Amino acid sequence: MKSRSWVITVAIFVVILIGGMVLAYPLLKSEKKLKVYQPSDINPKLVDKSKQAVESDHTVADFKLVNQLGDTITQANFENKIYVADFFFATCPSICPIMSQNIAVLQEEFSDRPEVMFLSHSVTPEIDSVAALYDYGELYEANPERWMLTTGDKKHIYELARKSYFAVLDEGDGGKQDFIHTENFILVDTDGRLRGFYDGTSEADMQRLADEIEILLEEEFAEEQ
């Protein structure tokens, strides 16, 4: 009798344990949320002085750019999307090819998730014509619907880098002599908020970015699945 009672006790314990785990898993999963970064949270060296005291409600400013197909793009193209932003130039011989290859890998990894997009801004827009961007995109099999390589007004692009994405350390005015070169990737949510910063040349950071895209997809789109 004691042996039978012990077996029943163990069985009840196992059922309760498994049931508790099943009930707790969705709760634990839902707690995985990425930080929403405000300018005051970020290294001041990366933040334009006009934004350093901002503690709430920061979002990427409205933009108007031209992609590798010659189409004008705005934030409307990223409505209900999450995206990774970066800054590059087509003739870069150093970090840009590594960064672009890493985006190509992410594009493939999330090929079945149209909610994920990529936005690359040229820091030499006077050189990177639409044709140059198209050719560059072809090298990395960039899908223009998912990965937009863009050119536009230099001051506008540089202001986005410094006042919206906080992607660069150096100060400048976007003038003729100004030049930015950064390996930073920035993860942006459907509301235009900053959710993560990554070294686009780092294998470890690319794995972290892939993991955090998954977390953000769960946070933003779980109810649609």
ZIPEBEL-V107087 format. One record per residue. PSI is psi in degrees with one decimal (NA if undefined). BURIAL is # if it has 16 or more other ideal C-beta (glycine too) atoms within 10 Angstrom, else .. D_LAST is the distance of its C-alpha to the last C-alpha in Angstrom with 2 decimals. Layout:
psi->PSI burial->BURIAL d_last->D_LAST
psi->PSI burial->BURIAL d_last->D_LAST
This chain:
psi->-41.2 burial->. d_last->49.59
psi->-39.4 burial->. d_last->48.68
psi->-42.2 burial->. d_last->46.82
psi->-41.4 burial->. d_last->44.83
psi->-39.1 burial->. d_last->44.10
psi->-41.9 burial->. d_last->42.91
psi->-43.5 burial->. d_last->40.52
psi->-41.8 burial->. d_last->39.09
psi->-46.0 burial->. d_last->38.72
psi->-42.8 burial->. d_last->36.91
psi->-44.3 burial->. d_last->34.58
psi->-42.0 burial->. d_last->33.75
psi->-44.3 burial->. d_last->33.17
psi->-43.3 burial->. d_last->30.78
psi->-44.0 burial->. d_last->28.78
psi->-41.3 burial->. d_last->28.64
psi->-47.9 burial->. d_last->27.71
psi->-42.0 burial->. d_last->24.82
psi->-40.1 burial->. d_last->23.63
psi->-40.1 burial->. d_last->23.91
psi->-41.8 burial->. d_last->21.95
psi->-41.2 burial->. d_last->19.05
psi->-35.3 burial->. d_last->19.13
psi->-27.0 burial->. d_last->19.72
psi->-49.1 burial->. d_last->17.09
psi->-34.3 burial->. d_last->14.15
psi->-43.4 burial->. d_last->16.86
psi->-40.0 burial->. d_last->18.10
psi->-39.4 burial->. d_last->14.83
psi->-19.0 burial->. d_last->14.24
psi->-12.2 burial->. d_last->17.79
psi->93.4 burial->. d_last->17.16
psi->142.1 burial->. d_last->17.51
psi->150.7 burial-># d_last->19.61
psi->144.2 burial->. d_last->22.82
psi->115.1 burial->. d_last->23.32
psi->130.3 burial-># d_last->26.61
psi->158.1 burial-># d_last->29.41
psi->-36.5 burial-># d_last->32.60
psi->-15.1 burial->. d_last->34.53
psi->-14.6 burial->. d_last->32.32
psi->151.3 burial-># d_last->33.11
psi->118.7 burial->. d_last->36.31
psi->-26.0 burial->. d_last->38.75
psi->-22.5 burial->. d_last->40.07
psi->-11.2 burial-># d_last->36.81
psi->128.5 burial-># d_last->36.72
psi->141.2 burial-># d_last->38.94
psi->-31.9 burial->. d_last->41.56
psi->-13.1 burial->. d_last->40.51
psi->-6.8 burial-># d_last->37.09
psi->-27.1 burial->. d_last->38.06
psi->-2.3 burial->. d_last->38.38
psi->124.2 burial->. d_last->35.06
psi->-4.5 burial->. d_last->33.09
psi->160.2 burial->. d_last->30.23
psi->20.2 burial->. d_last->28.22
psi->131.9 burial-># d_last->28.60
psi->162.9 burial->. d_last->26.45
psi->132.5 burial-># d_last->27.13
psi->157.3 burial->. d_last->29.82
psi->142.9 burial->. d_last->29.57
psi->159.4 burial-># d_last->30.46
psi->111.8 burial->. d_last->31.83
psi->175.3 burial-># d_last->32.09
psi->130.2 burial-># d_last->32.65
psi->-175.2 burial-># d_last->30.60
psi->-8.2 burial-># d_last->31.87
psi->-1.8 burial->. d_last->31.86
psi->7.5 burial->. d_last->33.98
psi->140.6 burial->. d_last->31.31
psi->130.8 burial->. d_last->31.32
psi->148.0 burial-># d_last->28.10
psi->-173.3 burial->. d_last->27.25
psi->-20.7 burial->. d_last->24.45
psi->-29.6 burial->. d_last->23.18
psi->-15.5 burial-># d_last->22.13
psi->17.7 burial-># d_last->19.78
psi->131.8 burial->. d_last->18.31
psi->30.1 burial->. d_last->14.69
psi->155.0 burial-># d_last->15.12
psi->149.2 burial-># d_last->16.03
psi->159.7 burial-># d_last->19.14
psi->124.5 burial-># d_last->21.98
psi->145.4 burial-># d_last->25.44
psi->173.1 burial-># d_last->28.72
psi->131.7 burial-># d_last->32.35
psi->178.8 burial-># d_last->34.38
psi->146.4 burial-># d_last->37.17
psi->-25.3 burial-># d_last->37.64
psi->8.0 burial->. d_last->41.05
psi->128.2 burial-># d_last->40.12
psi->-1.9 burial->. d_last->41.59
psi->-93.0 burial->. d_last->40.27
psi->-26.6 burial->. d_last->36.88
psi->-43.4 burial-># d_last->35.05
psi->-36.2 burial->. d_last->34.85
psi->-46.5 burial-># d_last->33.34
psi->-44.6 burial-># d_last->30.77
psi->-37.0 burial-># d_last->29.94
psi->-38.0 burial->. d_last->29.64
psi->-36.5 burial-># d_last->27.20
psi->-39.7 burial-># d_last->25.04
psi->-40.5 burial-># d_last->25.34
psi->-44.1 burial->. d_last->24.04
psi->-39.8 burial-># d_last->21.00
psi->-41.9 burial-># d_last->20.45
psi->-42.1 burial->. d_last->20.51
psi->-34.6 burial->. d_last->18.38
psi->29.3 burial-># d_last->15.49
psi->-24.8 burial->. d_last->16.43
psi->9.0 burial->. d_last->13.10
psi->87.3 burial->. d_last->11.43
psi->-9.6 burial->. d_last->13.16
psi->-12.7 burial-># d_last->12.20
psi->126.5 burial-># d_last->14.92
psi->172.1 burial-># d_last->18.50
psi->138.0 burial-># d_last->22.03
psi->107.8 burial-># d_last->25.08
psi->126.7 burial-># d_last->28.53
psi->127.8 burial-># d_last->31.56
psi->133.0 burial-># d_last->35.02
psi->-1.2 burial-># d_last->37.66
psi->62.8 burial-># d_last->40.40
psi->-22.5 burial-># d_last->39.35
psi->-19.7 burial->. d_last->42.98
psi->-40.1 burial->. d_last->42.87
psi->84.9 burial-># d_last->39.30
psi->171.7 burial-># d_last->39.52
psi->-43.3 burial-># d_last->36.76
psi->-40.7 burial->. d_last->38.35
psi->-40.0 burial-># d_last->38.50
psi->-38.9 burial-># d_last->34.83
psi->-46.8 burial-># d_last->33.97
psi->-39.9 burial->. d_last->36.14
psi->-44.4 burial-># d_last->34.68
psi->-36.6 burial-># d_last->31.14
psi->-35.1 burial->. d_last->32.37
psi->-32.2 burial->. d_last->33.63
psi->12.8 burial-># d_last->30.17
psi->43.5 burial->. d_last->28.29
psi->125.3 burial-># d_last->26.52
psi->113.0 burial->. d_last->24.15
psi->-20.9 burial->. d_last->25.34
psi->-20.5 burial->. d_last->22.04
psi->-33.0 burial-># d_last->20.37
psi->105.7 burial-># d_last->23.46
psi->119.1 burial-># d_last->26.03
psi->122.7 burial-># d_last->29.52
psi->151.6 burial-># d_last->31.44
psi->178.1 burial-># d_last->34.98
psi->-160.0 burial-># d_last->36.57
psi->127.4 burial->. d_last->39.05
psi->-45.9 burial-># d_last->39.97
psi->-38.7 burial->. d_last->40.48
psi->-46.8 burial-># d_last->37.09
psi->-43.3 burial-># d_last->35.33
psi->-31.9 burial-># d_last->37.41
psi->-37.5 burial-># d_last->36.74
psi->-43.7 burial-># d_last->32.99
psi->-40.1 burial-># d_last->33.60
psi->-29.1 burial-># d_last->35.83
psi->-13.3 burial-># d_last->34.63
psi->-52.6 burial-># d_last->30.87
psi->-18.8 burial-># d_last->29.63
psi->53.9 burial-># d_last->32.64
psi->-14.8 burial-># d_last->32.74
psi->151.7 burial-># d_last->36.51
psi->-34.0 burial->. d_last->39.41
psi->153.3 burial->. d_last->42.20
psi->161.0 burial->. d_last->43.31
psi->174.5 burial->. d_last->44.28
psi->6.5 burial->. d_last->44.42
psi->14.9 burial-># d_last->42.84
psi->-173.2 burial->. d_last->46.34
psi->-37.7 burial->. d_last->48.01
psi->-6.4 burial->. d_last->48.73
psi->140.4 burial->. d_last->45.42
psi->129.6 burial->. d_last->43.13
psi->147.4 burial-># d_last->40.01
psi->109.4 burial->. d_last->38.74
psi->145.8 burial-># d_last->35.83
psi->1.9 burial-># d_last->33.52
psi->135.5 burial-># d_last->30.92
psi->145.4 burial-># d_last->27.23
psi->128.7 burial-># d_last->25.35
psi->128.0 burial-># d_last->21.63
psi->138.1 burial-># d_last->20.71
psi->-176.2 burial-># d_last->17.72
psi->-16.4 burial-># d_last->16.54
psi->7.0 burial->. d_last->19.53
psi->18.5 burial->. d_last->21.99
psi->150.7 burial-># d_last->22.61
psi->127.0 burial-># d_last->23.82
psi->-5.9 burial-># d_last->21.76
psi->154.7 burial-># d_last->23.73
psi->138.7 burial-># d_last->26.83
psi->149.1 burial-># d_last->27.58
psi->111.5 burial-># d_last->30.55
psi->-3.5 burial-># d_last->29.61
psi->1.5 burial-># d_last->32.38
psi->124.7 burial->. d_last->31.41
psi->-41.0 burial->. d_last->29.69
psi->-42.2 burial->. d_last->28.79
psi->-32.6 burial-># d_last->27.34
psi->-35.9 burial-># d_last->25.28
psi->-40.7 burial->. d_last->23.73
psi->-41.7 burial->. d_last->23.15
psi->-45.7 burial-># d_last->21.59
psi->-43.5 burial->. d_last->19.16
psi->-40.2 burial->. d_last->18.26
psi->-25.4 burial-># d_last->17.97
psi->-42.1 burial-># d_last->15.78
psi->-44.1 burial->. d_last->13.27
psi->-43.5 burial-># d_last->13.94
psi->-37.0 burial-># d_last->13.66
psi->-43.1 burial-># d_last->10.29
psi->-42.5 burial->. d_last->9.14
psi->-42.1 burial-># d_last->11.38
psi->-34.0 burial-># d_last->10.58
psi->7.9 burial->. d_last->6.93
psi->-38.7 burial->. d_last->5.48
psi->-17.8 burial->. d_last->5.58
psi->-14.9 burial->. d_last->3.81
psi->NA burial->. d_last->0.00
